[in-house]
Amino acid sequence: MPNPNAIVSTTVRLEPSLERAPEEMLRAEGGIAVQLGGERRVRLDPADARSAGFARVLDGLSKQRLPVYVEVDPATDAITRLLIPLVARVVAIRQVEGALAVELEPSHARHLVPLGGSDSADLESQLRDSLKSRLPVLVTEDDEHNIIDVRAFTPTPDGPPLPPFPPPRPGPRVQLFWPLGWILRLLRWLWWWICWPFWWWFRCVSMTTAQQIFDAMAATTCNPLTVPAPCIPFLYPDDGCWARAHEMCRLMINSGRSPRKVWIDGSLHVSTRNNPSCSVYWGWHVAPTLCVRGPSWFQTQRMVIDPSLFAAPVSEATWKSVQGDPGATLTDTDADVFWHGGGPDPGYTWTNYYLAYYRLQLQNRSNAFGPPPYANCP
């Protein structure tokens, strides 16, 4: 059964609103009240060192119309724990050692329900209902991505919007009538050998320029304690790569570059100092790529721009090699493919939505564990 001291709300309002630093307001006001849905009222305790951080995260959730999960002390109604649910759709459930692995759209992280817990049967039932009905749910998990709460989600005027989930993946391509297909391949081959070396070589950037572009992308990283928009939350590698990649492509295109994207699918496991557990698990991942000249005359290669994993541009083979699955598959696409499986975000509406969401996840983690990188990680 759900934690009796837990509240999930799609509306959040601070009283009074944050007009000054929350540390000052907590001292002056003797606490800050938090109005949640259903007229439930809880408070931030000035004696709790985390309360100022809680206030900043709650203020961000209120401004972005994002949901919240809080646990409260039943004696004082003071918030003792704060997590941020994800509006998601369950697309697959499979059993792994000691747990259920749950695939959520649009997330690329690994989500688990440990078996044998007091509420694991209830969580499994709710998740399977969502899988069957295809209806969205609010999924809350701890910092190790163990699911602890599942609730039905119904959009409201004041609450979070219902994201447009990724479209179904396209089926096999229809083959052209074979003579026409053969002629097109011949023409493409002729163009490749006659025109490509001269045109493509000068269109690609030098390695020096590629490093400059990488540095410009990395410079947009967030301060993990304040996460000012429009920073990109590279320091929260757990999830949200599709939004980070799309924003980087937007910045590159605006500077006159022609990025593409590379997607990797597999059972991915990456070591990182930006997670308190020192590693993250993914079902897939995506990053921008650029055509780079070299190493020899008229040679080019696609280099991956991924500040969440590296400090410089790397080849697609190197990018794949650090993700823990030699059998993973790579797929190259145009830059405008936003969702895993296809589909654009031409106005960057959902790019901004998920960047805001994962900025707040980074800020909330930093409030609980301190800012990354974490000294306990090798």
N, C-alpha and C positions, 0 to 999 in steps of 0.2 A: 504494500500500500504506500501511497505518497507520504513523504515526510510531513507530519502534522504541523510542523513549525515552518514549512516552506510556503512561499507565496509566489505565484507566477502571474505577472501582470503585463498587459500590452500598453498600459498608460503609466506614465511616471511624472510626478510634479513635485518640485522641492518648495518648501515653505519655511522661511522666505527664499526667494530665488537667489542664485549666486551672483550678487552684485559686487562682492568683495572676495578676497581670498578665503577659501573655506576654513582654513585654520583660524583666521580672525573671527569669522562668523560663528564657528563652533564655540569659541571662548565667550564671545559677546552674548550670544543667544542661549547659551547653556545646552546646545544641541540644535539639530536641524530636523524638522519634520519632513516626512516623505509621504505624499498622497499617492496611493496606488488604485488600481481599478476596484470596483465594488465598494468604494468609499472606505477601503482599508487604509489605516494610517499607522505608519511605523516611524522610527526615529533613528538618527545617527547620534551615537554616544560620544561626547567630547573626550571621555576618558579612553576611548579606543584609538590607538595610534593610526589605525587604518581608515578612520571615518572621513578625514579630509580627502583621501583618495577615493573612497566610496562616493563622496559628494561630487567629485569631478566626473566620475564615470556615470553616475545617475543623471547629472546635468547633460552630459553628452547623449545618453540614451533618450532623454526627454526631447532634446533638440532634433535628433534624427528619427524620432518616432519608432524606436526599437524596443523590443520586450526586455523584461528583467526577471530574474529568479533571485529571491532573497530568502535567507533563513534568519529567523528572529529569536531572541530570547523570550520565552513565553511570559516571564515575570516582568520584563521591562519594555517589551516590544522594540528593543534595540537590534539593529541589523548586525548579525554576526558573520554572515557570509553573503557574497554577491557573485552571481554568475550571469552570463548572457546567453539566452536560448537562441537557437537558429530556427528560422522558418524553413522547413525542409520537406521533402517528399521521400519516402522509403522506396528504394528501387530493387534492393536485394538483401537477403539475410542468409548467412551461411554459418555453420558451426566450425569453430576453430578450437584449439586446445583450451578447455576450461572457460570458453566464452562464446558468445554469438558476435560475429562481425557483421556490422550493419552498413550498407552502402546508402548514402544520402545524396540527393540532388539538391544543390549543385556542388556540394563539398567534395574535395579530393582526399580528405584525411581519413584515417581508419577510426571507426567508432565501434566501441565494444560494450556488450552487456555481460559482465562476469556471471557465470552460472553458479547457482547455489546460494545466492544472496536472498534476503528475506523478501525482496520485491522483484527479483529477476523474472519470475513467472508473469507478474502483472505487466512489466515492461515489455516482455516478449509478446504478450497478447496484444498490447496496444500497437506495437510496431508491426506485427503481422496484419492487424486490421488496416493499418495505413497502407501497407504493401498491397493488400487486396483491393482496397477502395480507391487507391491513388490519391487520396485526400491529404492535404498538407497537415503537418503537426509542428508543435513547438518542442524541440528536442534540447534538453539541457544536459550538459556533461561536465565532469570535473576537468582539472587541468591535464590529466592523462587520457582524456577522451573516453572515459567510462561514462556511459549514459546513466543518469540518475533520476531523470524525470521526463515524461512524455505527456503532452496535453494536446487535445484537439485545437486546431487554429481556425478561427473565423475572422476575416478582415472586418475592421470597424473604421469609421471615419477618423477617429483619433489615434488608431493603433498603427502597427506596421503594415505596409502594403503586401499584397501577395505577389511574390516574384514570378516572372515568367520563366518557368522551368525549362531546361534544355529540351529542344525538340527531339523526337525519335531519330536515332541514327539512320542515315540513308542506306538503302539496300544496295546490292551490286549494281554497278554501272551497266547500262544497256550497251551492248556492243554494236558498233556501226556495221552496216553491210560490208563484208570483208574487203572487196576491192577498194571501196572508198577509204576505209581505215588504213589500208596498205599505202594508198597514194598520199594520205595526210602524213603518215609516218615518214615516207620518203622525203616529202617536202620539208618536214621539220628537221630531218637529218641533214639535208643539203644546207638549210639555213644555219644550222648549228656549226657546221664545219667552215662555211664561207664567211659568215657575218659575226658569229658569236665571239671569237677571241678579241676582236677590236672593240665591239660595242660593249660587251659585258665587262671587260677588263677595266675600262675607264668609268663605268657606272659603279663599280664596287669601291669601297673605301680602303685606305691603307690601314695597316695594323696600328699605327700611331693614332689615326683618327678613330679607329674602333675603340681604343683604350680611352680616348677623350670622351667618346659617347658613353662608354661604360661608367666612367667617373662621374659624368653629369647625371646619369640615372642613380648611381649609388648615393650621390649628394642629396637626393630627395628623401632619404630615409628619415624616419620619425624619431624625435626625442621620445623615448618610451614612457616618460612620466607625464608629458603634456600633449603628445600626439597632435600637433597643430595641423589642420588641413591646409594644403592638399598633400601632405607628406605621404609617402608610400611605406607601409608597414613591413619592410623587409625583415625586421627583427622579430616578427611573428611568423615563422616559417611553417607552422602547423597546417595552415589552410589559407585559401584566398588567392592562390597563385594566378588564377585566370583573370582576376581584377588587376593584380599587379602587372601582369604581362600586357594587358590591354592599355593600361595607363602609360606604361613605358612606350608602347607602340605609338600612342597618341603624341607623346612628347617628341619622339623621333620624327614622326611624319611632319609635325609642326616646324621642325628644324630642317626640313628638306630631305630627310633620309627615306629609304624604302625598306623598312623591316618586314620580315615574315615571322612566323612562329613555328616552334617545334614542340610536339606533344609526345609524351612518353607514357605508355600504359604497361603496368606490371605490378608485382608485389614489391613496392619500393620501401626502402629503409635507409635513412640518411642520418649520419652523425652531425650534430650541430651544437654549438655552445649557446645558441639562442633559445634553447628549451631547457627548463630545469631538469628534465630527465635525460638530457644530452643527445636525444635522437627524436626523429619524427617518422611516422609511417604514412605512406600515401598509396592510393590506388592508381593515381596518374599525376602528372605534373606538366606545366607548360611554361615556356619562356620565349622572349623575342630572339630572333636571329638577324644577322647582317651579313651581306656578301662582302668578304674581305679579300683584298689582293694578296697574292703570294702563296707559298714562299718563293716561287720562281716566276720568271716572266711568263705572262699569259695564264698563270695558274690562279685559281680562286678557291675559297672554301667558305662554308657558312659557319660563322662563329656565334656562339650563344651568349647573350647578355643576361646574366642571372645573378644579381647581387645578393640574393638570399642564400647562395651556395658558394660563390667564388668572389675573388677580388680583381678579376680580369676577364676579358673575353676568352672563351674556351671552345674547342671543337665540339661538335655534337657527340663524337665518340667519348671524349673526356667527360662531358656533361652526363652521359649515360652511365659511365663507369663508376661514378660515386653514389649511384642511387640503389645499389644493393641487389639488382636483379639482372644478371647477364642475359636472361631470356626476354627482357622487356622489349617492346616494339616502339619505334619512332615513326611519327607522322608529321610531315611538313605541310603547313597551310599558309594561306594568305593572312595578313595581319588583321583583317576584319572579322575573322572567326573568333567569337567571344566565348560561347559556351562549349563545353566538352561534348563533342559529337556534332557540332555545327550550329550556326545561328549567329547573327550579328548583334551588336549594341551600338547602333549608329549615333545616337545622341549621348552616349556614355552615361546614361541615367543609372543603369545597374552597375556599371563600373564604380561610380561614385557611391552608390548604396553599399556595396560590399567593401570598398575601401574604408568607408566610415565605420562599418561593423567591425572589421578586423583591426582598425586603429584602436577602437575601444577594448577589444579583446587583449591587445598588447598592453594598453594602459591598466586594465584590470589585473592582468598577470603581474605587471611590474609593481602594483600596489600590494599584491599578496606575497611575491617572492623576491622583490627587488628587481631592478632593471637588468636586462641582459647586456653583455654576455655573462654566463654563470661560471664562477671560478671553480666549481666542482667538476666541470666538464674538461676532458683532455683537449 
